[in-house]
Amino acid sequence: MVCEPFYRVDKARTRNGGGVGLGLSLCRQIAVLHRAELAIHSKPGKGTTVRMIFTTP
């Protein structure tokens, strides 16, 4: 799952290359705490979109 800490698709990437691999894991926790929805849509060759959708009761 892409929301697991330190998940990286490209094994060649290192910490020097950017990030520590916690971004989506933190987003998931924020969504859970705020009862929000975390939507991840990806299209090969096109890119990935991540949305956090907050709703009010």
All heavy atoms as a GROMACS GRO file, in nm:
protein
  433
    1MET      N    1   0.084  -0.119   0.000
    1MET     CA    2   0.000   0.000   0.000
    1MET      C    3   0.088   0.124   0.000
    1MET      O    4   0.188   0.130   0.072
    1MET     CB    5  -0.091  -0.005   0.123
    1MET     CG    6  -0.169   0.119   0.145
    1MET     SD    7  -0.340   0.080   0.165
    1MET     CE    8  -0.410   0.235   0.130
    2VAL      N    9   0.052   0.222  -0.077
    2VAL     CA   10   0.134   0.342  -0.090
    2VAL      C   11   0.132   0.430   0.035
    2VAL      O   12   0.214   0.520   0.048
    2VAL     CB   13   0.095   0.426  -0.213
    2VAL    CG1   14   0.121   0.350  -0.340
    2VAL    CG2   15  -0.049   0.474  -0.205
    3CYS      N   16   0.041   0.404   0.127
    3CYS     CA   17   0.033   0.485   0.249
    3CYS      C   18   0.117   0.430   0.363
    3CYS      O   19   0.118   0.486   0.471
    3CYS     CB   20  -0.112   0.498   0.294
    3CYS     SG   21  -0.211   0.600   0.184
    4GLU      N   22   0.188   0.321   0.339
    4GLU     CA   23   0.276   0.266   0.442
    4GLU      C   24   0.402   0.352   0.451
    4GLU      O   25   0.454   0.396   0.350
    4GLU     CB   26   0.314   0.122   0.409
    4GLU     CG   27   0.197   0.027   0.410
    4GLU     CD   28   0.132   0.016   0.547
    4GLU    OE1   29   0.205   0.013   0.648
    4GLU    OE2   30   0.007   0.012   0.551
    5PRO      N   31   0.453   0.375   0.572
    5PRO     CA   32   0.576   0.455   0.587
    5PRO      C   33   0.692   0.397   0.508
    5PRO      O   34   0.709   0.275   0.501
    5PRO     CB   35   0.604   0.448   0.737
    5PRO     CG   36   0.474   0.416   0.800
    5PRO     CD   37   0.400   0.330   0.700
    6PHE      N   38   0.769   0.484   0.447
    6PHE     CA   39   0.891   0.454   0.374
    6PHE      C   40   0.869   0.375   0.246
    6PHE      O   41   0.961   0.317   0.191
    6PHE     CB   42   0.992   0.380   0.463
    6PHE     CG   43   1.024   0.458   0.588
    6PHE    CD1   44   0.973   0.419   0.709
    6PHE    CD2   45   1.104   0.570   0.582
    6PHE    CE1   46   1.002   0.491   0.825
    6PHE    CE2   47   1.133   0.643   0.695
    6PHE     CZ   48   1.081   0.603   0.817
    7TYR      N   49   0.752   0.372   0.194
    7TYR     CA   50   0.724   0.303   0.069
    7TYR      C   51   0.782   0.383  -0.046
    7TYR      O   52   0.760   0.502  -0.058
    7TYR     CB   53   0.573   0.287   0.049
    7TYR     CG   54   0.537   0.214  -0.076
    7TYR    CD1   55   0.530   0.077  -0.079
    7TYR    CD2   56   0.511   0.284  -0.194
    7TYR    CE1   57   0.497   0.011  -0.194
    7TYR    CE2   58   0.479   0.218  -0.310
    7TYR     CZ   59   0.472   0.081  -0.309
    7TYR     OH   60   0.442   0.015  -0.424
    8ARG      N   61   0.860   0.316  -0.129
    8ARG     CA   62   0.917   0.381  -0.246
    8ARG      C   63   0.909   0.285  -0.364
    8ARG      O   64   0.947   0.169  -0.353
    8ARG     CB   65   1.061   0.421  -0.224
    8ARG     CG   66   1.071   0.533  -0.122
    8ARG     CD   67   1.215   0.571  -0.102
    8ARG     NE   68   1.223   0.659   0.012
    8ARG     CZ   69   1.275   0.779   0.007
    8ARG    NH1   70   1.328   0.823  -0.103
    8ARG    NH2   71   1.277   0.854   0.114
    9VAL      N   72   0.861   0.334  -0.474
    9VAL     CA   73   0.849   0.250  -0.594
    9VAL      C   74   0.987   0.228  -0.654
    9VAL      O   75   1.024   0.117  -0.689
    9VAL     CB   76   0.755   0.314  -0.697
    9VAL    CG1   77   0.755   0.236  -0.826
    9VAL    CG2   78   0.614   0.323  -0.640
   10ASP      N   79   1.063   0.333  -0.665
   10ASP     CA   80   1.194   0.327  -0.728
   10ASP      C   81   1.300   0.303  -0.622
   10ASP      O   82   1.333   0.391  -0.544
   10ASP     CB   83   1.220   0.458  -0.802
   10ASP     CG   84   1.350   0.459  -0.880
   10ASP    OD1   85   1.427   0.361  -0.869
   10ASP    OD2   86   1.374   0.556  -0.953
   11LYS      N   87   1.355   0.183  -0.618
   11LYS     CA   88   1.455   0.147  -0.517
   11LYS      C   89   1.583   0.227  -0.532
   11LYS      O   90   1.664   0.233  -0.441
   11LYS     CB   91   1.486  -0.003  -0.524
   11LYS     CG   92   1.366  -0.091  -0.501
   11LYS     CD   93   1.320  -0.083  -0.359
   11LYS     CE   94   1.206  -0.182  -0.338
   11LYS     NZ   95   1.136  -0.166  -0.215
   12ALA      N   96   1.603   0.289  -0.649
   12ALA     CA   97   1.725   0.366  -0.672
   12ALA      C   98   1.722   0.500  -0.598
   12ALA      O   99   1.824   0.564  -0.580
   12ALA     CB  100   1.745   0.390  -0.822
   13ARG      N  101   1.603   0.544  -0.556
   13ARG     CA  102   1.594   0.672  -0.486
   13ARG      C  103   1.650   0.658  -0.346
   13ARG      O  104   1.628   0.560  -0.278
   13ARG     CB  105   1.450   0.720  -0.479
   13ARG     CG  106   1.398   0.763  -0.613
   13ARG     CD  107   1.265   0.828  -0.600
   13ARG     NE  108   1.279   0.943  -0.510
   13ARG     CZ  109   1.213   1.054  -0.524
   13ARG    NH1  110   1.129   1.070  -0.622
   13ARG    NH2  111   1.227   1.153  -0.438
   14THR      N  112   1.722   0.758  -0.304
   14THR     CA  113   1.779   0.758  -0.170
   14THR      C  114   1.725   0.877  -0.095
   14THR      O  115   1.660   0.965  -0.152
   14THR     CB  116   1.933   0.768  -0.176
   14THR    OG1  117   1.967   0.895  -0.232
   14THR    CG2  118   1.993   0.656  -0.257
   15ARG      N  119   1.755   0.882   0.032
   15ARG     CA  120   1.710   0.996   0.113
   15ARG      C  121   1.767   1.126   0.057
   15ARG      O  122   1.704   1.230   0.062
   15ARG     CB  123   1.752   0.975   0.257
   15ARG     CG  124   1.690   1.076   0.349
   15ARG     CD  125   1.717   1.038   0.493
   15ARG     NE  126   1.650   1.134   0.579
   15ARG     CZ  127   1.647   1.127   0.708
   15ARG    NH1  128   1.705   1.027   0.768
   15ARG    NH2  129   1.586   1.218   0.780
   16ASN      N  130   1.888   1.121   0.002
   16ASN     CA  131   1.949   1.240  -0.058
   16ASN      C  132   1.868   1.288  -0.178
   16ASN      O  133   1.870   1.404  -0.212
   16ASN     CB  134   2.092   1.211  -0.101
   16ASN     CG  135   2.183   1.188   0.018
   16ASN    OD1  136   2.154   1.232   0.128
   16ASN    ND2  137   2.291   1.114  -0.004
   17GLY      N  138   1.798   1.194  -0.243
   17GLY     CA  139   1.720   1.228  -0.361
   17GLY      C  140   1.587   1.294  -0.330
   17GLY      O  141   1.518   1.340  -0.418
   18GLY      N  142   1.548   1.296  -0.204
   18GLY     CA  143   1.426   1.365  -0.167
   18GLY      C  144   1.336   1.284  -0.077
   18GLY      O  145   1.304   1.170  -0.105
   19GLY      N  146   1.296   1.343   0.033
   19GLY     CA  147   1.196   1.286   0.121
   19GLY      C  148   1.244   1.168   0.205
   19GLY      O  149   1.348   1.110   0.182
   20VAL      N  150   1.160   1.138   0.305
   20VAL     CA  151   1.187   1.025   0.392
   20VAL      C  152   1.079   0.918   0.378
   20VAL      O  153   1.079   0.820   0.450
   20VAL     CB  154   1.201   1.068   0.540
   20VAL    CG1  155   1.323   1.154   0.560
   20VAL    CG2  156   1.077   1.136   0.590
   21GLY      N  157   0.982   0.939   0.289
   21GLY     CA  158   0.881   0.839   0.265
   21GLY      C  159   0.767   0.838   0.364
   21GLY      O  160   0.703   0.736   0.384
   22LEU      N  161   0.739   0.950   0.428
   22LEU     CA  162   0.632   0.956   0.528
   22LEU      C  163   0.510   1.037   0.483
   22LEU      O  164   0.409   1.035   0.549
   22LEU     CB  165   0.685   1.018   0.658
   22LEU     CG  166   0.787   0.936   0.734
   22LEU    CD1  167   0.839   1.014   0.853
   22LEU    CD2  168   0.728   0.804   0.778
   23GLY      N  169   0.518   1.103   0.370
   23GLY     CA  170   0.412   1.196   0.328
   23GLY      C  171   0.272   1.137   0.325
   23GLY      O  172   0.181   1.189   0.390
   24LEU      N  173   0.252   1.028   0.252
   24LEU     CA  174   0.118   0.971   0.242
   24LEU      C  175   0.074   0.903   0.370
   24LEU      O  176  -0.045   0.900   0.402
   24LEU     CB  177   0.110   0.874   0.124
   24LEU     CG  178   0.112   0.940  -0.014
   24LEU    CD1  179   0.111   0.835  -0.124
   24LEU    CD2  180  -0.004   1.036  -0.031
   25SER      N  181   0.170   0.852   0.447
   25SER     CA  182   0.136   0.794   0.576
   25SER      C  183   0.080   0.901   0.670
   25SER      O  184  -0.020   0.880   0.739
   25SER     CB  185   0.260   0.729   0.638
   25SER     OG  186   0.230   0.676   0.764
   26LEU      N  187   0.144   1.017   0.670
   26LEU     CA  188   0.094   1.128   0.752
   26LEU      C  189  -0.041   1.177   0.702
   26LEU      O  190  -0.130   1.206   0.782
   26LEU     CB  191   0.196   1.243   0.753
   26LEU     CG  192   0.328   1.213   0.822
   26LEU    CD1  193   0.426   1.327   0.800
   26LEU    CD2  194   0.307   1.187   0.969
   27CYS      N  195  -0.057   1.185   0.572
   27CYS     CA  196  -0.186   1.226   0.514
   27CYS      C  197  -0.297   1.131   0.556
   27CYS      O  198  -0.406   1.173   0.590
   27CYS     CB  199  -0.178   1.232   0.362
   27CYS     SG  200  -0.079   1.368   0.300
   28ARG      N  201  -0.268   1.001   0.554
   28ARG     CA  202  -0.369   0.902   0.593
   28ARG      C  203  -0.409   0.922   0.739
   28ARG      O  204  -0.527   0.919   0.773
   28ARG     CB  205  -0.315   0.762   0.573
   28ARG     CG  206  -0.417   0.654   0.615
   28ARG     CD  207  -0.365   0.516   0.595
   28ARG     NE  208  -0.246   0.498   0.677
   28ARG     CZ  209  -0.173   0.389   0.680
   28ARG    NH1  210  -0.203   0.288   0.601
   28ARG    NH2  211  -0.068   0.381   0.757
   29GLN      N  212  -0.310   0.946   0.827
   29GLN     CA  213  -0.342   0.967   0.968
   29GLN      C  214  -0.424   1.094   0.990
   29GLN      O  215  -0.516   1.096   1.072
   29GLN     CB  216  -0.212   0.972   1.051
   29GLN     CG  217  -0.145   0.838   1.062
   29GLN     CD  218  -0.234   0.734   1.125
   29GLN    OE1  219  -0.300   0.758   1.226
   29GLN    NE2  220  -0.240   0.616   1.064
   30ILE      N  221  -0.391   1.200   0.918
   30ILE     CA  222  -0.468   1.324   0.927
   30ILE      C  223  -0.612   1.299   0.882
   30ILE      O  224  -0.708   1.344   0.946
   30ILE     CB  225  -0.403   1.436   0.843
   30ILE    CG1  226  -0.270   1.477   0.909
   30ILE    CG2  227  -0.496   1.555   0.827
   30ILE    CD1  228  -0.182   1.564   0.821
   31ALA      N  229  -0.629   1.225   0.771
   31ALA     CA  230  -0.762   1.194   0.721
   31ALA      C  231  -0.842   1.116   0.825
   31ALA      O  232  -0.959   1.146   0.851
   31ALA     CB  233  -0.753   1.116   0.590
   32VAL      N  234  -0.780   1.016   0.887
   32VAL     CA  235  -0.848   0.936   0.989
   32VAL      C  236  -0.890   1.023   1.106
   32VAL      O  237  -1.005   1.017   1.152
   32VAL     CB  238  -0.757   0.820   1.036
   32VAL    CG1  239  -0.812   0.754   1.162
   32VAL    CG2  240  -0.742   0.717   0.926
   33LEU      N  241  -0.801   1.106   1.155
   33LEU     CA  242  -0.831   1.192   1.271
   33LEU      C  243  -0.943   1.292   1.244
   33LEU      O  244  -1.017   1.328   1.335
   33LEU     CB  245  -0.704   1.266   1.315
   33LEU     CG  246  -0.596   1.178   1.378
   33LEU    CD1  247  -0.469   1.259   1.399
   33LEU    CD2  248  -0.645   1.119   1.509
   34HIS      N  249  -0.955   1.336   1.119
   34HIS     CA  250  -1.057   1.435   1.084
   34HIS      C  251  -1.177   1.374   1.013
   34HIS      O  252  -1.262   1.446   0.962
   34HIS     CB  253  -0.994   1.543   0.995
   34HIS     CG  254  -0.898   1.630   1.068
   34HIS    ND1  255  -0.938   1.736   1.146
   34HIS    CD2  256  -0.762   1.625   1.078
   34HIS    CE1  257  -0.832   1.794   1.200
   34HIS    NE2  258  -0.725   1.727   1.160
   35ARG      N  259  -1.182   1.241   1.010
   35ARG     CA  260  -1.290   1.169   0.941
   35ARG      C  261  -1.304   1.215   0.796
   35ARG      O  262  -1.414   1.235   0.745
   35ARG     CB  263  -1.421   1.184   1.016
   35ARG     CG  264  -1.417   1.124   1.154
   35ARG     CD  265  -1.549   1.134   1.223
   35ARG     NE  266  -1.535   1.084   1.359
   35ARG     CZ  267  -1.602   1.131   1.461
   35ARG    NH1  268  -1.688   1.228   1.445
   35ARG    NH2  269  -1.583   1.080   1.580
   36ALA      N  270  -1.190   1.235   0.734
   36ALA     CA  271  -1.185   1.277   0.594
   36ALA      C  272  -1.159   1.156   0.505
   36ALA      O  273  -1.126   1.047   0.554
   36ALA     CB  274  -1.076   1.382   0.574
   37GLU      N  275  -1.171   1.175   0.376
   37GLU     CA  276  -1.144   1.069   0.280
   37GLU      C  277  -1.013   1.100   0.208
   37GLU      O  278  -0.990   1.214   0.165
   37GLU     CB  279  -1.256   1.062   0.178
   37GLU     CG  280  -1.233   0.962   0.068
   37GLU     CD  281  -1.340   0.967  -0.039
   37GLU    OE1  282  -1.444   1.032  -0.019
   37GLU    OE2  283  -1.316   0.907  -0.146
   38LEU      N  284  -0.928   1.001   0.197
   38LEU     CA  285  -0.804   1.015   0.122
   38LEU      C  286  -0.823   0.938  -0.008
   38LEU      O  287  -0.838   0.816  -0.008
   38LEU     CB  288  -0.685   0.960   0.201
   38LEU     CG  289  -0.548   0.981   0.140
   38LEU    CD1  290  -0.516   1.131   0.130
   38LEU    CD2  291  -0.442   0.911   0.222
   39ALA      N  292  -0.827   1.010  -0.120
   39ALA     CA  293  -0.850   0.948  -0.250
   39ALA      C  294  -0.723   0.956  -0.333
   39ALA      O  295  -0.666   1.064  -0.350
   39ALA     CB  296  -0.964   1.019  -0.322
   40ILE      N  297  -0.678   0.841  -0.382
   40ILE     CA  298  -0.556   0.834  -0.463
   40ILE      C  299  -0.593   0.773  -0.598
   40ILE      O  300  -0.646   0.663  -0.604
   40ILE     CB  301  -0.449   0.748  -0.394
   40ILE    CG1  302  -0.417   0.805  -0.255
   40ILE    CG2  303  -0.323   0.741  -0.480
   40ILE    CD1  304  -0.329   0.717  -0.170
   41HIS      N  305  -0.566   0.849  -0.704
   41HIS     CA  306  -0.594   0.802  -0.840
   41HIS      C  307  -0.466   0.813  -0.922
   41HIS      O  308  -0.402   0.917  -0.924
   41HIS     CB  309  -0.704   0.888  -0.905
   41HIS     CG  310  -0.833   0.882  -0.830
   41HIS    ND1  311  -0.920   0.776  -0.840
   41HIS    CD2  312  -0.890   0.968  -0.743
   41HIS    CE1  313  -1.024   0.798  -0.762
   41HIS    NE2  314  -1.008   0.914  -0.702
   42SER      N  315  -0.432   0.704  -0.989
   42SER     CA  316  -0.308   0.701  -1.066
   42SER      C  317  -0.334   0.643  -1.204
   42SER      O  318  -0.409   0.546  -1.219
   42SER     CB  319  -0.204   0.616  -0.993
   42SER     OG  320  -0.081   0.621  -1.059
   43LYS      N  321  -0.272   0.705  -1.305
   43LYS     CA  322  -0.280   0.656  -1.442
   43LYS      C  323  -0.137   0.641  -1.493
   43LYS      O  324  -0.061   0.738  -1.496
   43LYS     CB  325  -0.356   0.753  -1.531
   43LYS     CG  326  -0.504   0.761  -1.499
   43LYS     CD  327  -0.576   0.851  -1.596
   43LYS     CE  328  -0.723   0.857  -1.562
   43LYS     NZ  329  -0.798   0.941  -1.655
   44PRO      N  330  -0.101   0.519  -1.533
   44PRO     CA  331   0.035   0.497  -1.584
   44PRO      C  332   0.069   0.593  -1.698
   44PRO      O  333  -0.011   0.614  -1.789
   44PRO     CB  334   0.030   0.352  -1.633
   44PRO     CG  335  -0.077   0.287  -1.551
   44PRO     CD  336  -0.180   0.395  -1.531
   45GLY      N  337   0.184   0.654  -1.688
   45GLY     CA  338   0.229   0.748  -1.790
   45GLY      C  339   0.168   0.886  -1.780
   45GLY      O  340   0.206   0.977  -1.852
   46LYS      N  341   0.071   0.903  -1.692
   46LYS     CA  342   0.003   1.032  -1.676
   46LYS      C  343   0.034   1.099  -1.543
   46LYS      O  344   0.044   1.219  -1.534
   46LYS     CB  345  -0.149   1.015  -1.690
   46LYS     CG  346  -0.194   0.968  -1.825
   46LYS     CD  347  -0.178   1.076  -1.928
   46LYS     CE  348  -0.231   1.027  -2.062
   46LYS     NZ  349  -0.220   1.128  -2.164
   47GLY      N  350   0.042   1.019  -1.436
   47GLY     CA  351   0.070   1.076  -1.305
   47GLY      C  352  -0.029   1.030  -1.200
   47GLY      O  353  -0.118   0.948  -1.227
   48THR      N  354  -0.013   1.083  -1.082
   48THR     CA  355  -0.096   1.046  -0.968
   48THR      C  356  -0.154   1.171  -0.904
   48THR      O  357  -0.087   1.272  -0.891
   48THR     CB  358  -0.012   0.968  -0.864
   48THR    OG1  359   0.041   0.852  -0.927
   48THR    CG2  360  -0.095   0.928  -0.743
   49THR      N  361  -0.280   1.161  -0.864
   49THR     CA  362  -0.348   1.269  -0.793
   49THR      C  363  -0.390   1.217  -0.657
   49THR      O  364  -0.450   1.110  -0.646
   49THR     CB  365  -0.473   1.316  -0.870
   49THR    OG1  366  -0.433   1.361  -0.999
   49THR    CG2  367  -0.543   1.430  -0.796
   50VAL      N  368  -0.356   1.292  -0.552
   50VAL     CA  369  -0.397   1.256  -0.417
   50VAL      C  370  -0.483   1.370  -0.364
   50VAL      O  371  -0.442   1.486  -0.367
   50VAL     CB  372  -0.274   1.235  -0.324
   50VAL    CG1  373  -0.318   1.199  -0.184
   50VAL    CG2  374  -0.182   1.129  -0.382
   51ARG      N  375  -0.604   1.335  -0.320
   51ARG     CA  376  -0.695   1.437  -0.265
   51ARG      C  377  -0.737   1.397  -0.125
   51ARG      O  378  -0.764   1.280  -0.099
   51ARG     CB  379  -0.821   1.450  -0.351
   51ARG     CG  380  -0.793   1.501  -0.488
   51ARG     CD  381  -0.920   1.528  -0.566
   51ARG     NE  382  -1.014   1.416  -0.559
   51ARG     CZ  383  -1.144   1.429  -0.580
   51ARG    NH1  384  -1.197   1.545  -0.608
   51ARG    NH2  385  -1.222   1.323  -0.572
   52MET      N  386  -0.744   1.495  -0.036
   52MET     CA  387  -0.799   1.474   0.096
   52MET      C  388  -0.931   1.552   0.099
   52MET      O  389  -0.931   1.673   0.077
   52MET     CB  390  -0.705   1.520   0.206
   52MET     CG  391  -0.753   1.478   0.344
   52MET     SD  392  -0.639   1.515   0.478
   52MET     CE  393  -0.490   1.438   0.426
   53ILE      N  394  -1.039   1.480   0.122
   53ILE     CA  395  -1.170   1.541   0.113
   53ILE      C  396  -1.229   1.550   0.255
   53ILE      O  397  -1.256   1.449   0.319
   53ILE     CB  398  -1.263   1.459   0.022
   53ILE    CG1  399  -1.197   1.446  -0.116
   53ILE    CG2  400  -1.401   1.522   0.014
   53ILE    CD1  401  -1.254   1.337  -0.200
   54PHE      N  402  -1.245   1.674   0.301
   54PHE     CA  403  -1.304   1.699   0.433
   54PHE      C  404  -1.452   1.726   0.417
   54PHE      O  405  -1.492   1.799   0.326
   54PHE     CB  406  -1.237   1.820   0.500
   54PHE     CG  407  -1.093   1.798   0.534
   54PHE    CD1  408  -0.993   1.833   0.445
   54PHE    CD2  409  -1.056   1.741   0.655
   54PHE    CE1  410  -0.860   1.814   0.474
   54PHE    CE2  411  -0.923   1.722   0.687
   54PHE     CZ  412  -0.824   1.758   0.596
   55THR      N  413  -1.532   1.667   0.502
   55THR     CA  414  -1.675   1.692   0.498
   55THR      C  415  -1.719   1.742   0.635
   55THR      O  416  -1.652   1.719   0.736
   55THR     CB  417  -1.754   1.565   0.464
   55THR    OG1  418  -1.723   1.466   0.561
   55THR    CG2  419  -1.718   1.514   0.326
   56THR      N  420  -1.830   1.809   0.637
   56THR     CA  421  -1.886   1.855   0.766
   56THR      C  422  -2.010   1.772   0.795
   56THR      O  423  -2.084   1.736   0.704
   56THR     CB  424  -1.921   2.005   0.761
   56THR    OG1  425  -2.010   2.025   0.651
   56THR    CG2  426  -1.799   2.090   0.745
   57PRO      N  427  -2.031   1.742   0.922
   57PRO     CA  428  -2.150   1.660   0.958
   57PRO      C  429  -2.280   1.732   0.930
   57PRO      O  430  -2.288   1.850   0.923
   57PRO     CB  431  -2.132   1.635   1.106
   57PRO     CG  432  -2.018   1.715   1.154
   57PRO     CD  433  -1.952   1.776   1.036
   0.00000   0.00000   0.00000
